[in-house]
Amino acid sequence: MRKILVIGAGRSSSSLINYLIINAKDQNWFVRVGDLDENMAQQKVKNTEFGKGFYFNVSDDNQRVDEIREADIVVSMLPASMHTSVAKDCIALGKPMVTASYISNEMKALDEEAKKAGITIMNEIGVDPGIDHMSAMKLLDETRAKKGNILAFESFTGGLVAPESDNNPWNYKFTWNPRNVVLAGAAGAVKFKQEGTYKYIPYNRVFRRTEIIKIDGFGVFEGYANRDSLKYREVYGLNEVPTIYRGTLRRKGFCKAWDVFVKLGATDDSYQMEDSENMTYRDFINSFLAYNPTDSVELKLKQYLKIDQDDVDLWEKLVWLDIFSDKKVGLKNATPAQILEHILKQKWTLDPEDKDMIVMWHKLIFELEGKITQIQSSMVHIGKNQTETAMANTVGLPVGIATKMILNKVINAPGVQMPITPDIYLPILNELKQYGISFEEKEI
C-alpha cells in the first residue's frame, strides 16, 4: 500500500485529507497526517482504516527525515517559510512533494537538485495560486491555438462571506489568515502593465485605485491590485502583452472604508504601541489623530481624512466595528496592525453556521481576424459548512488531485513545478467540476 505523508492539519487541509481518505481504497494508499496538535490531526483523519493522525514537529530533524523516508509522496500544508527544509529532505530521499504555496526564492533554488534527483516538487496548486493559474492558462492556450493576438489579461480572486451569511455593512468576514488581510498591500509598491505602460501604485493609494466587476447572479465586486502583477508575464507567455493585471476581490464599498485604516496608520506592523494592553479601541484611533481639547475623536477623524458628513455608508462601516467604544484592547506590546486585527476579529469572525465563498474572475481581450473580442470567465464556489469551506475545497482538492496524478505517474516532470501545462491543468480542472468548482465563460 502506498503511503502519503501530509504535514499540517490546519483549516485549509480539511478537504485535502477528506479527498485522500475517500480515494484511499481505490487508489491503494494510506494517509498519515502529522501536526503539532495531535488531536486536530486525528480529528481530520476521523475513524478510518486508511489514515492516521499523529504528533509531528517539522523542526525535529530526525522525525522529519524518518517520516519522509517511509512515505511515497509528501504533501506540505505548512506555512510557506517551512517548506524548504521538507523539500531538501524530499530531494535527498528521492520523494516527490506537493505544496499549495507560492514558489519562494529558496524553493526555486532547489530546481536543479530536484531534476537531478528525478523528483517532482509541485507548487502553487491551491486556489490563488493554483486554480487561477490553471484556468488562466486554459483560456490563454485556447486563444493562442486559434491564432488570436492577446491584448490584455486581468485576473482577480477573493475569499469572501457567502451571500446567505453576509450580514454586516462591510459585506466581509475573515475566511483565511486575518493577519494577511490586515497587511494586504503593505509589502511594497504595486506593479502592473496597462496599455503598454508600466504602472506603480504606492501602498497609500492601493485601495483607492479599484476596478468594478460584475458577476452574473452574484452582483458587484471591486478589485484592487496585487503587489506584483508582472511576475507571471513569462510564466503565462505574456511578455509582449500591453496589459496584465492581477488583483483581489472585495464587495463594492469595502476598499474605500479600508483605506481609512491605511491612511490612519492602523495597519502599520513596524513598531509597538506603548501601554497597548490598557488602551481602549477609542484610544487606539485617537492615538493617530492630532491633539484637540474640545473636538471628539469622531470629528477629528472626519476632518483629518476629509470624510464627508453625508458619507453614511463609510461611516456606518466604521461605527459598526466599535472603534469608537471604550472596550479594552488587552494586548501587551502590540503593533497597530495587531491591535486592528484584534478589533476586526470581534466582528469579522465567521459564525458557526456561516458559509464562505471563493470568487475568481478573468478578463481576456484578444484580436482575431481583425475582430476584437473580450471573454470574461468567472468561478464562484460556496462552502458547505465550517469544515468543508470554499477555501478548504479550492485549496485542498487541487492539491489532492495533483498528489494522485504524481503517484500514478500522470505528472512526472522533475524539478520545481507549477500547474501551467495542459497535461496538468486539464485533468485537474475537469475533476474539480465534480465538486462544483467550474468556470462560466461569456463573450463580450
C-alpha positions in Angstrom: 0.0 0.0 0.0 1.4 3.4 -1.0 2.0 5.9 1.8 1.1 9.6 1.7 2.5 11.9 4.3 0.5 15.1 4.9 2.3 17.7 7.1 0.0 20.2 8.7 -3.7 19.7 9.7 -4.9 23.3 9.6 -8.2 24.6 8.3 -7.2 24.5 4.6 -6.2 20.8 4.9 -9.7 19.5 5.7 -10.9 18.9 2.1 -7.5 17.6 1.1 -7.4 15.0 3.8 -11.1 14.0 3.1 -10.3 13.6 -0.6 -7.3 11.4 0.1 -9.2 9.2 2.6 -12.2 8.8 0.3 -10.0 7.7 -2.5 -7.7 5.5 -0.4 -9.3 2.2 -1.1 -9.5 2.6 -4.9 -6.0 4.1 -5.1 -4.4 1.7 -2.7 -2.8 4.3 -0.4 -2.6 5.1 3.3 -2.6 8.6 4.7 -0.5 9.8 7.6 -1.4 13.3 8.9 1.2 14.9 11.2 0.7 18.1 13.2 1.9 19.7 16.4 -1.7 19.4 17.5 -2.1 15.6 17.5 -5.8 15.8 18.4 -6.5 18.0 15.4 -4.6 15.7 13.1 -6.7 12.7 14.5 -9.9 14.6 14.0 -9.1 15.4 10.4 -8.4 11.7 9.7 -11.5 10.6 11.6 -12.1 6.9 12.3 -10.8 5.2 9.2 -8.6 2.3 8.4 -6.9 4.2 5.7 -5.4 7.0 7.7 -3.8 8.0 11.0 -3.2 11.4 12.7 -0.1 11.8 14.8 2.1 14.3 16.6 4.7 15.8 14.2 7.2 18.5 14.7 8.7 19.6 11.4 11.6 21.2 13.3 12.6 17.8 14.7 15.2 16.8 12.0 15.2 13.1 12.9 11.4 12.7 13.0 11.1 14.7 9.7 13.6 12.5 7.9 12.2 9.3 9.3 8.6 10.1 8.2 9.7 11.3 4.7 11.8 8.2 4.2 8.8 6.0 4.8 6.5 8.0 2.5 5.9 7.6 -1.2 4.9 11.3 -1.5 4.9 14.3 0.8 2.2 17.0 1.0 3.2 20.1 2.9 0.4 22.2 4.2 2.7 24.2 6.4 3.3 27.9 6.2 5.4 28.8 3.1 8.5 29.5 5.1 8.7 26.0 6.4 8.6 24.2 3.0 12.3 24.4 2.2 13.6 22.0 4.9 10.9 19.5 3.9 11.8 19.9 0.2 15.5 19.4 0.8 14.8 16.1 2.6 12.5 15.0 -0.2 15.2 15.6 -2.7 17.8 13.8 -0.6 15.5 10.8 -0.2 14.0 10.8 -3.7 10.4 11.6 -2.7 8.0 13.8 -4.7 6.4 16.7 -2.9 3.3 18.9 -3.3 2.5 22.3 -1.8 -0.1 25.0 -2.4 2.3 27.9 -1.7 4.0 30.3 -4.0 7.4 29.3 -5.2 9.8 31.1 -2.9 13.3 32.0 -4.0 14.6 29.3 -1.7 12.3 26.7 -3.3 13.2 27.9 -6.8 16.9 27.4 -6.0 16.2 23.7 -5.5 15.1 23.2 -9.1 18.3 21.7 -10.4 18.8 19.4 -7.4 15.2 18.1 -7.8 15.8 17.5 -11.5 19.0 15.5 -10.7 17.1 13.5 -8.2 14.3 12.9 -10.7 11.5 14.0 -8.5 8.6 16.4 -8.9 8.1 19.3 -6.4 4.7 20.7 -7.4 3.9 24.2 -6.0 1.2 26.8 -6.5 -1.5 24.1 -6.8 -4.2 25.6 -4.4 -6.7 28.3 -5.3 -4.6 31.5 -5.6 -2.1 30.4 -6.6 -3.4 27.3 -8.3 -6.8 27.3 -9.8 -6.1 30.9 -11.0 -3.1 29.6 -13.0 -4.8 26.6 -14.4 -8.0 28.4 -15.5 -5.9 31.3 -16.9 -3.6 29.1 -18.9 -6.6 27.2 -20.3 -8.1 30.5 -21.6 -4.7 31.7 -23.0 -3.8 28.4 -24.6 -7.2 28.1 -26.3 -6.8 31.7 -27.7 -3.3 31.0 -28.9 -4.5 27.8 -30.6 -6.9 29.9 -32.6 -4.0 32.3 -33.6 -5.6 35.1 -31.5 -3.4 38.1 -30.7 -3.7 38.7 -26.9 -4.1 42.3 -26.0 -5.0 42.2 -22.3 -5.3 39.8 -19.4 -6.7 40.6 -16.0 -7.3 38.1 -13.1 -8.9 38.6 -9.7 -9.6 36.3 -6.8 -11.4 36.9 -3.4 -12.2 34.9 -0.3 -15.5 36.3 0.9 -18.5 35.5 3.0 -21.3 33.7 1.1 -24.5 35.8 0.3 -26.6 33.9 2.8 -24.2 34.6 5.6 -23.5 38.3 4.6 -25.0 40.2 7.5 -22.7 43.2 8.2 -22.1 46.5 6.5 -18.6 45.6 5.3 -20.0 42.6 3.4 -16.9 40.8 4.6 -15.7 38.2 7.2 -12.4 36.5 7.6 -12.2 33.4 5.5 -8.4 32.9 5.8 -5.5 34.3 7.8 -6.7 37.6 9.4 -3.1 38.9 9.7 -2.6 38.6 5.9 -5.8 40.5 5.3 -4.7 43.4 7.6 -1.3 43.6 6.0 -2.5 43.2 2.4 -0.7 45.5 0.1 1.8 46.7 2.7 4.8 44.9 1.3 5.7 47.5 -1.3 4.5 49.3 -4.4 2.0 47.6 -6.6 3.4 47.0 -10.2 1.4 46.2 -13.3 1.3 47.0 -17.0 -1.5 48.9 -18.7 -1.8 49.7 -22.5 2.0 49.1 -22.8 2.9 51.4 -19.9 4.3 50.2 -16.6 2.2 51.5 -13.7 3.1 51.7 -10.0 0.7 52.3 -7.0 2.2 53.2 -3.6 0.6 51.5 -0.6 -1.3 54.6 0.5 -3.2 54.6 -2.8 -3.8 50.9 -3.5 -7.3 50.9 -2.0 -8.4 54.0 -3.9 -7.5 52.6 -7.3 -10.0 49.9 -7.8 -11.9 48.2 -10.7 -15.6 47.5 -10.7 -16.5 43.9 -11.7 -20.0 42.4 -12.2 -20.6 38.7 -12.0 -23.9 37.3 -13.1 -26.0 36.1 -10.3 -23.7 37.5 -7.6 -23.7 41.2 -8.1 -21.0 43.8 -8.0 -17.5 43.5 -6.7 -14.4 45.7 -6.7 -10.8 44.7 -7.3 -7.6 46.2 -6.0 -4.2 45.4 -7.5 -1.9 42.7 -6.0 1.6 43.6 -5.2 3.3 42.4 -8.4 1.2 41.6 -11.4 4.3 41.4 -13.6 5.9 38.2 -12.1 3.7 35.9 -14.2 4.3 37.6 -17.6 6.9 35.0 -18.5 5.1 32.1 -16.9 1.9 32.9 -18.8 3.7 33.8 -22.0 2.5 37.4 -21.8 5.8 39.3 -22.1 4.7 41.3 -25.1 1.0 41.8 -24.0 0.2 45.5 -23.4 -2.0 45.0 -20.3 -1.6 42.5 -17.4 -3.2 43.0 -14.1 -3.8 40.7 -11.1 -5.9 41.6 -8.1 -8.0 40.8 -5.1 -11.8 41.0 -4.9 -14.0 42.6 -2.3 -17.6 43.8 -2.2 -18.2 47.3 -3.5 -17.5 49.9 -0.9 -15.0 47.8 1.1 -11.9 49.4 -0.2 -12.9 53.0 0.4 -13.6 52.2 4.0 -10.5 50.1 4.5 -8.4 53.0 3.1 -9.4 54.9 6.3 -7.2 52.4 8.3 -4.4 52.6 5.8 -4.3 56.4 5.8 -4.6 56.5 9.6 -1.6 54.2 10.1 -3.5 51.5 11.8 -2.2 48.7 9.5 1.5 49.5 10.4 3.3 46.5 11.8 6.7 48.0 12.2 6.6 49.3 15.8 4.9 48.5 19.2 2.5 50.9 20.9 3.1 52.0 24.5 0.8 50.6 27.2 -1.3 48.9 24.5 -2.9 46.5 26.9 -4.6 49.3 28.8 -5.7 51.2 25.6 -9.3 51.3 24.6 -10.4 51.0 21.0 -11.2 54.7 21.1 -7.7 55.5 22.4 -6.2 53.4 19.6 -7.9 55.5 16.9 -7.2 58.8 18.8 -3.5 58.0 19.1 -3.2 58.6 15.3 -5.0 62.0 15.5 -3.8 65.5 16.5 -4.5 66.7 20.0 -7.5 68.9 20.5 -9.0 69.5 23.9 -12.6 70.0 22.7 -13.1 68.0 19.4 -14.3 64.4 19.6 -12.4 61.5 18.2 -15.2 61.1 15.6 -14.9 64.8 14.5 -11.1 64.7 14.4 -11.1 61.6 12.2 -13.6 63.1 9.8 -11.6 66.3 9.5 -8.2 64.5 9.2 -9.3 62.1 6.5 -11.8 64.5 4.9 -14.7 62.2 5.3 -17.8 63.9 4.0 -20.6 64.4 6.5 -23.1 62.6 4.2 -20.8 59.6 3.5 -23.2 57.5 5.5 -22.1 54.1 4.1 -18.5 54.5 5.0 -19.3 55.9 8.5 -21.7 53.1 9.2 -18.9 50.6 8.5 -16.5 52.3 10.9 -19.0 52.7 13.7 -20.2 49.1 13.4 -16.6 47.9 14.2 -16.9 49.6 17.6 -13.7 51.5 17.0 -15.1 54.5 19.0 -16.0 52.3 22.0 -14.3 52.0 25.4 -13.6 48.3 25.0 -10.1 47.4 26.2 -7.5 46.2 23.6 -5.9 43.9 26.2 -2.8 43.1 24.0 0.6 43.8 25.5 3.4 45.4 23.4 1.2 45.2 20.3 1.8 46.8 16.9 -1.0 48.9 15.3 -1.7 46.1 12.8 -2.0 43.5 15.7 -4.5 45.8 17.5 -6.5 46.3 14.4 -6.6 42.6 13.7 -7.8 42.0 17.3 -10.6 44.6 16.8 -11.7 43.1 13.5 -11.7 39.5 14.8 -14.5 40.5 17.2 -16.7 41.5 14.2 -15.4 39.7 11.2 -15.2 36.1 12.5 -17.5 33.6 10.8 -20.4 32.4 13.0 -20.7 28.6 13.4 -23.4 28.4 10.7 -21.8 30.8 8.3 -20.6 29.8 4.8 -17.7 31.3 2.9 -17.3 31.9 -0.8 -14.4 32.0 -3.3 -14.8 34.2 -6.3 -12.5 34.2 -9.3 -12.8 36.3 -12.4 -10.6 36.6 -15.6 -10.9 39.1 -18.4 -9.1 38.3 -21.7 -9.1 40.6 -24.7 -7.7 39.4 -28.0 -7.8 40.2 -31.7 -8.6 37.6 -34.3 -9.0 38.2 -38.0 -9.5 42.0 -37.4 -12.1 41.5 -34.7 -11.6 42.5 -31.0 -13.1 40.0 -28.6 -13.4 40.1 -24.8 -14.0 36.9 -22.8 -15.0 37.0 -19.1 -14.6 33.8 -17.2 -15.9 33.5 -13.6 -16.0 30.9 -10.9 -18.0 31.2 -7.7 -17.8 28.4 -5.1 -19.7 28.4 -1.8 -18.7 26.3 1.1 -20.9 23.7 2.8 -20.0 24.4 6.4 -17.2 25.5 8.7 -15.2 22.3 7.9 -15.8 21.9 4.1 -15.3 25.6 3.5 -15.0 27.1 0.0 -11.4 28.0 0.9 -10.6 24.5 2.1 -12.2 23.0 -1.0 -10.4 25.2 -3.5 -7.1 24.9 -1.8 -7.2 21.2 -0.8 -8.9 19.5 -3.8 -6.3 20.6 -6.4 -3.6 19.5 -4.0 -5.2 16.1 -3.6 -5.8 15.6 -7.3 -2.2 16.6 -8.1 -0.9 14.2 -5.4 -2.9 11.4 -7.1 -1.6 12.3 -10.5 2.0 12.3 -9.3 1.7 8.9 -7.5 0.1 7.5 -10.7 2.9 8.9 -12.9 0.5 11.1 -14.8 2.6 14.0 -13.7 6.3 13.0 -13.8 8.3 16.1 -14.9 11.2 16.5 -12.5 12.1 19.8 -10.8 10.3 22.6 -9.1 7.0 22.8 -11.0 3.7 24.7 -11.2 0.5 23.7 -12.9 0.7 25.6 -16.2 0.8 22.9 -18.9 -2.3 21.2 -20.4 -1.4 17.7 -19.2 -1.6 19.0 -15.7 -4.3 21.7 -15.7 -6.9 20.0 -17.9 -7.4 16.8 -15.8 -7.4 18.8 -12.6 -10.0 21.4 -13.8 -12.1 18.5 -15.2 -12.2 16.7 -11.9 -12.8 19.9 -9.9 -16.1 20.2 -11.8 -17.4 17.1 -9.9 -17.1 19.2 -6.7 -18.9 22.2 -8.1 -15.8 24.2 -8.9 -16.2 25.3 -12.5 -16.0 28.4 -14.7 -18.7 30.2 -16.7 -17.4 32.0 -19.8 -19.2 34.7 -21.7 -18.1 36.7 -24.8 -18.5 40.4 -24.6 
